[in-house]
Amino acid sequence: MSQSASTAVASFFSDLPFSGEVNLLTTGAFAPGRLFSSETLPRGVAYVAIGAPTGAGDWAVRAAMSQGDLSSWILAGSFVSKREGVHRYNLGWSYSTQEYQGGNPLALAAVSDGNRNVGEIYGLDRWTIGPGVSVEYGGRYARYDYLVQPALFSPRVGVSLEPTKTFRMTAVVAQRMVAPGAEEFLAPAVAGPWIPPERTFSL
């Protein structure tokens, strides 16, 4: 890398107010009657989050990984544009996978291929057409490889009218497609560490 390139990279990281966190956790779970069995051994979980505000908007990246009978990892990113301007974007994506390495016959029947993979992308644009009038439109596309029909699309369209500063009317038409076990793969909307699931599920 040339000196000018390294200077530009160093300037980029020094000028942006990055923030982040790293968490190393130990978790465990047990079923009734199995408190002292070998299946209740604790497992390690690593969680990393980093983000920064820019002139165009705020971006963030989160990742989590766990190791055990059910190994999981997830990587997710998002970008929210600044409030000023005619358009305000909210974009994001995530990818997650689970791999079961235990010997539980019920779990093996649920995860016949040994792993599950889920990916999702979404985008929403809030377009301010004029004073007091705005339209929002977008959608969410997800693919769950363990479903018979793996592709799920969730569209959203809305109109907002604000004739005065104290009165607003909003109409939204949306369809939200949710897959069984989706909460195990998608990063939560709330802030804080994302803990991958301890056990798999069956459809």
C-alpha positions in Angstrom: 0.0 0.0 0.0 1.4 3.4 -1.0 1.9 6.2 1.6 -0.9 8.3 0.2 -3.3 5.4 0.3 -2.3 4.5 3.9 -2.7 8.1 4.9 -6.2 8.2 3.4 -7.2 5.1 5.2 -5.8 6.4 8.5 -7.6 9.7 8.0 -10.9 7.9 7.2 -10.8 5.9 10.5 -9.6 8.9 12.6 -12.2 11.3 11.2 -15.3 9.1 11.7 -16.5 8.7 15.3 -16.7 4.9 15.3 -18.4 3.2 18.2 -18.6 -0.5 19.0 -18.6 -3.3 21.5 -17.2 -6.8 21.9 -18.9 -9.3 24.3 -17.6 -12.8 25.1 -20.3 -14.7 27.0 -20.9 -18.2 28.3 -24.4 -19.7 28.2 -26.1 -23.0 28.9 -29.5 -24.7 28.8 -30.9 -27.9 30.2 -34.2 -29.8 30.0 -36.0 -31.3 33.0 -34.1 -34.2 34.4 -30.9 -33.4 32.6 -29.3 -30.8 34.9 -26.1 -32.9 35.3 -25.9 -34.6 31.9 -23.2 -34.0 29.3 -25.6 -32.0 27.2 -25.7 -29.1 29.7 -22.1 -28.1 29.3 -21.7 -24.4 28.8 -20.9 -22.9 25.4 -19.1 -19.7 24.3 -20.8 -16.9 22.5 -19.0 -14.0 20.8 -20.8 -10.8 19.8 -19.4 -7.8 18.0 -21.1 -4.6 17.0 -19.6 -1.5 15.2 -21.2 1.6 13.7 -20.6 5.2 12.8 -22.5 8.3 11.7 -21.6 9.7 8.3 -22.7 12.7 6.3 -25.2 10.6 4.5 -26.5 8.6 7.4 -25.8 6.1 10.2 -24.5 2.6 9.5 -24.1 -0.4 11.8 -22.8 -3.9 11.5 -23.4 -6.7 14.1 -22.2 -10.3 14.2 -22.6 -13.1 16.7 -21.2 -16.7 16.8 -21.6 -19.6 19.1 -20.1 -23.1 19.3 -21.7 -26.3 20.6 -24.1 -29.0 19.6 -26.0 -26.3 17.8 -23.4 -24.0 16.2 -24.8 -20.6 15.0 -23.5 -17.4 13.5 -25.2 -14.3 12.1 -24.0 -11.2 10.3 -26.2 -8.2 9.8 -25.8 -4.6 8.6 -28.1 -1.6 8.3 -28.0 2.0 7.0 -30.4 4.8 7.9 -30.1 8.1 6.0 -30.3 11.5 7.6 -33.7 13.0 8.3 -33.0 16.0 6.1 -33.8 15.8 2.4 -36.7 14.6 0.2 -35.9 10.9 0.6 -35.0 9.0 3.8 -33.8 5.5 3.3 -33.7 2.6 5.7 -31.7 -0.3 4.2 -30.4 -3.6 5.7 -29.4 -7.2 5.2 -28.6 -10.2 7.3 -27.4 -13.8 6.9 -27.4 -16.6 9.4 -26.7 -20.3 9.6 -27.2 -23.1 12.1 -25.4 -26.4 12.1 -26.4 -29.2 14.4 -23.6 -31.6 15.5 -25.3 -33.4 18.4 -26.8 -36.9 18.5 -30.4 -36.1 19.6 -32.6 -38.2 17.1 -35.5 -35.7 17.3 -33.2 -32.8 16.5 -31.6 -34.8 13.7 -35.0 -35.4 12.2 -35.8 -31.7 12.3 -32.4 -30.8 10.7 -32.2 -33.5 8.1 -29.4 -31.8 6.1 -27.4 -31.0 9.2 -27.8 -27.2 8.8 -30.1 -24.3 8.0 -29.4 -21.1 6.2 -31.4 -17.9 6.1 -30.8 -14.6 4.3 -32.7 -11.4 4.2 -32.6 -7.9 2.6 -34.9 -5.0 3.1 -35.3 -1.4 2.0 -37.8 1.4 2.8 -37.9 4.9 1.4 -39.9 7.7 2.9 -40.4 10.3 0.1 -41.6 13.8 1.1 -43.5 14.9 -2.0 -44.4 18.3 -0.6 -45.2 20.2 2.7 -47.3 17.8 4.8 -47.4 15.0 2.2 -45.1 12.0 2.2 -45.2 8.5 0.8 -43.3 5.4 2.0 -42.7 2.3 0.0 -40.4 -0.7 0.2 -40.2 -4.4 1.0 -38.4 -7.2 2.7 -37.2 -10.3 0.9 -36.1 -13.4 2.9 -35.0 -16.9 1.9 -35.4 -19.8 4.3 -33.8 -22.9 2.9 -35.7 -25.3 5.2 -39.1 -24.3 3.8 -40.9 -25.9 0.9 -41.3 -22.5 -0.6 -38.1 -20.8 0.7 -38.7 -17.2 -0.7 -40.9 -14.8 1.3 -41.6 -11.3 0.2 -43.2 -8.6 2.5 -44.2 -5.4 0.7 -45.2 -2.1 2.4 -46.8 1.1 1.0 -48.0 4.0 3.0 -49.2 7.6 2.7 -49.0 10.3 5.3 -50.9 13.7 5.3 -50.0 16.4 7.8 -52.3 19.4 7.2 -51.2 21.1 10.5 -48.3 20.5 12.9 -50.7 19.0 15.4 -52.7 16.7 13.1 -51.5 13.8 10.9 -53.3 11.1 9.0 -51.5 7.9 7.9 -52.7 5.0 5.8 -50.5 1.9 5.4 -51.0 -1.3 3.4 -48.5 -4.0 4.3 -48.0 -7.8 4.2 -45.6 -9.4 6.7 -44.5 -12.9 5.8 -43.0 -14.8 8.8 -41.4 -18.2 8.7 -41.4 -20.8 11.6 -38.3 -20.2 13.7 -37.5 -16.9 12.1 -36.6 -15.3 15.4 -33.7 -17.7 15.7 -32.0 -16.3 12.5 -32.9 -12.6 12.3 -31.1 -10.0 14.3 -33.4 -8.3 16.8 -34.4 -4.7 16.4 -33.5 -3.8 19.9 -29.9 -2.8 20.9 -27.7 -5.2 22.8 -26.0 -8.6 22.4 -27.7 -11.1 20.1 -27.7 -14.6 21.7 -27.9 -17.4 19.2 -30.4 -20.2 20.1 -29.4 -23.1 22.4 -31.5 -25.7 20.8 -32.9 -26.3 17.3 -36.6 -26.6 16.5 -38.8 -28.9 14.4 -41.5 -27.8 12.0 
